[in-house]
């Protein structure tokens, strides 16, 4: 797809000086695959995309309290081209206590039915400092130029390796074909990471969109104590209904669907 105390809310820094909230880091990690699971129906949309353009809004919770809003958008910019973005900001009381934003954006193409990102950017801005990640995919040279703040790397680009946002579209197509592999690879910061995927069966969730029959999917790295679970709704074009991230069996972060427009 809970526990909380006012103390945990107070961990959001004051505006002067602004600092990165502890919950923002797991949120970035969550979007590394969250953005991979706003999934699609069996029908293929125009321009080869496995889903029609959409804008989905999510409530973000830390230990049960609402701390922000996430907006994920998919658009088509030209025949065979796509653009995706995600934007996460604090809201309500948290917005009064802290500043912060996580913004991701990717542009890419559909090449012979294959999702190929071209340019990806991610920005974490606290008001006092920022972290920035940039990826430039050169498919003809089979390499990707990766930059994370002052770190740079040139990585080999094999078929199927994508950015965190474009991974969503890859999974869409795999689910449509009923051929979801046990792992996916993507570029994060200046390295290629591989995540294991495990189907945990069906579960019905109560949401602002009504009761949703969902498929629960776990994402994990062998040997690590952190696990991310996604609930996707086949009846809503495999829309991501909820995400929960746990470490050592305790929930750190949760996102829940609030609205979707197509």
N, C-alpha and C positions, 0 to 999 in steps of 0.2 A: 507497500500500500516504500491514565498515565501519571507518572510521578513528577512532582515539581515543587519548588519552594521559591519564595521571593528572593532568597539568597542567590539562586541560580540565575534569576533574571538580572540581579545586580552585577553579575559577572560581565554583562555588556558594559563596555567602558563609557565614561563620560565623554562628551564631545571634545573636551579640551583637557588633556590630549586624547585623541581617538586611538584606540587600539583594536586589533582584530579580536572579535568575540570568539571564545573557545569553540562555540558550536559552529562557527563559519567554516572551520577546517574540515570537520566531518561532512558538512554540507557540500563542500567542493568534491570530496571523495564520492559522496552519494551521486552527484550529478555526473561523475565519470561514467556511471552506468545507468543512472536514472534516465538521462537523456537518451539512453539506448532503448528504453522500453515504453514509449508512448506509441503503441503498436497499431497495426492496421488490419483491415478485413481481407477476405479472399479476393475481392475485386481489386484490380489495379487501377490507380487513379491516372489522370491525364499526365502526359509527358513521362510516363514510365515510373513515376513514384508509386510506392506501394500504399500510399495513404493520401487522402485529399487534404489540402491545406487546412490548418486549424490553429486556434489559440486556446490553450488550456491554462486555467488558474488553479493554484494549489495553496492551501494553508500549511505553513511550516510550524512544527511544534518542537520544543526542546523540553523533555521531561514532562510533557503534558500541557505546557503553556504555549499559546500562540506567540511566536516571536517574529513572524514575517510572512511574506507572500512570494510565491514563485510563479512566473509566467513563462510558458514555453510556446513558441510560435514556429510554424512551418509555412513557407510561402514558395511559390514558383516565380522565378524572375525572368525566365525565357524558356522556350521549348527544350526539354532535356536538362534544365538547370534548376537548382533548388537553393534555398537559403533557410537556415534554422537559427533560432536564438533562444536563450534562456536568461531570465533576469530575476535575481533574488534580492529582496530588500527587507529590512526590519520594518515592523509596523506597530501601531498602537503605542503602548507604554514603552516598549523597547526602542521605538524610533525617537522617543524623547530622551532616552538615556544614552543612545549610541548612534553612530553613523556607520554605514557599511553597505557594500553592494558587491554582488558577484554577477558578472555579465559574461556570457559566452555567445559566440556567433561563428557560423561556418557557411561558406558557399562552396558548392560542388556541382557535379554533373552526373547524369546517368549515361554510362558508356557501355553500349551493347548489353543493356539490362543490369549492369553492375554499378553500385554506388561508389563514386570516386570523389572524395573531398579535394578541394583545391587550396583553400585558405581557411585557417581556423585561428581564432583569438579568444583568450580568456583573461578577464581582468578582475582582480579582487582589490577594491579600493576602500580603505578605512577612513579616509579623510586626512590621515597623517602620513600614511605610506601606502604603497600599492605593490601587488605582485602581478606580473604579466606573463602570459604564455602565448607564443605564436608558432604556428606550424605552416609550412609551405610544402605542398605535395607536388613533386615533379614525377609524373607517371612515366614519361618517356625515358627519363634517366633512372627510374626505379629507385628513387631516394626521397627522403623528406628532410627538410631543414627545420630543426627544432630549436626554439629559444625559450628559456625560462629565466627571467630577469637577466643576470649577466652570464648565465650558462648557455652554451651553444653546442649543438651536435648535428652531425649528418648521419642519418640512420638509413639502413636498407629498407626499401619499400616493397614488400611482397604482396601479392593479391590478397585482399581481405583485411589488410591492416588499415584502420581508419582512425579518425579523431573521436573524442567522446560523444559529440552530438550526432555525427553521421552513423555511429554504431546503431543508433535507433533504427535507421532505415534498413540496415543490413538485417537486423533481427526481425523486422517486419516481414521482409521477403522470406526469410527462413521459416517463420511461423506459418505463413501462407502455404508454403510447400510442405509443411509438416516435417521439415528436415533441420531441426535446431541442433547444432553441434554441441558438444559438451564444454567447449571453451571458445572465447573470442579474444582477439588481440587488437590493441589500440595504442596510439602514441599518447603518452601523458608526461608532461614536463619535457625531459630530454631523453626518455627511454621508451622502449616498447614493453607494454605490460600485457600479461595474459590472465584472464579471469575464467574460473570454472563456473558452469551453469548447472543448476539442478532443479527439475520440475517437482514441486511438492504437492501437486493435485489441486482440486477446486475448493473454493470457499466463497460464501455469499457475504458481501459487505453492505452495511447501511450507509448511504452517502447522500449529499444534497441532490444528487441526480436520481435518487431512489435506490432500492435494493439492486445491487449489481452482482451477478455471477462472475467470479473471477478465477483466474489461474494464478497460483502462487509460485513464484520462481525465486530461488536463492542464488546469489552471486557471492563467491568467496575465493580466497587464495589459500591453497593448502599450506598448513603450518601457521596461519595467521588466526588471531582470535576475533577479528572483525568480520561480520557478515551483513550483507545487505539483502533485504527481501522485498520483492516487487509483487504487487497484485495487479494483473492486467485483465480487462473486461472484454472478452470476445464479442459480446453483444453490442458494445460501443466502439467497434472498430479496434479492439485490443487497446483501448485507452488505458493509460496508467491510472489506476484508482487510488493506490496507496503505495508508499515506500517506507520502510522502517530499517534503520541501521543500528546494529547492536555490536557491542564489544564486551567480551567475557560474559555473554548472556544478558547484559543490561542494555536497554534501549538508550541511545544517545540522541536520536533524531527521528522525526516522523513527518511525512508529507501526505496530505489527503486532498483529493480532488474537490473543487468547489464549483467550477463551471467550465464549460467548453463551448466554443463557437466554431462553426465551419462555414 
